[in-house]
């Protein structure tokens, strides 16, 4: 049955029902034919140009975030969509990146390795990135400096690219700033396939009063080059994150390494004065 045939059938039945309930002698008004309204679709056109383009561009230049992108209908502009896809690819590349063999030695750092045998295992089993393998533990016990105020550690984390780009200048800036504040530092250590918690074991092995580890952050869209700094005072295995402090977004488009090093130095001065970090440091500041 076609739609027109169905409509005619419904009209016929409705008229018969109306006729049954209409008093004798009264005329029955025929059912009007209602044509379906014309569906108007919104034109998929970009928004008109801004009235104050200089101010709009000034706002956009203040942040790498996507603001004031415009639209076409209810959709992203093609340029915005392609940009999102490109930034997503950057994040995936960052997670997949690895530090090449020999890179840490070129920086003058002592190279160590966690229990994660390869990159895939490291991503799937975070706990194995929090402890050194047997060979690296023995190497750390033998070659790392012991009893220093602060042990600096560089880890690849979830973005080796971030460490390659920002790790060396951050380590140098930290060495200059912390030493200038009177802290005794150990030779920098590099840990491959590292999670934040590996700083606990290293702190225990070396007997350092505090540790600072920098690791590649879990990347967001287009932020595959960002490092985070985690500080810990009085290292112990399984140290709670509530006892630690973090400085994130260390990169050229965020918290540049030199500024981050100065901020970290001030943080460590406060931590040593308070006898602990994290919630203890917050409590001491009240």
Buried (B, 14 or more C-beta within 10 A) or exposed (E): EEEEEEEEEEEEEEEEEEEEEEEEEEEEEEEEEEEEEEEEEEEEEEEEEEEEEEEBEEEBEEEEEBEEBBEBEEEBBEEBEEBBEEBBEBBEEBBBBBBEEEBBEEBEBBBBBBBBEEBEBBBEBEEBBBBBBEEBBEBBEEEBBEEBBBBBBBBBBBBBBBBBBBBBBBBBBBBBBBBEBEBEBBEBBBBBBBBBBBBBBBBBBBBBBBBBBBBBBBBBBBBBBBBBBBBBBBBEEEBEEEBBBEBBBBBEEBBBBBEBBBBBBEBBBBBBEBEBBBBBBEEBEE
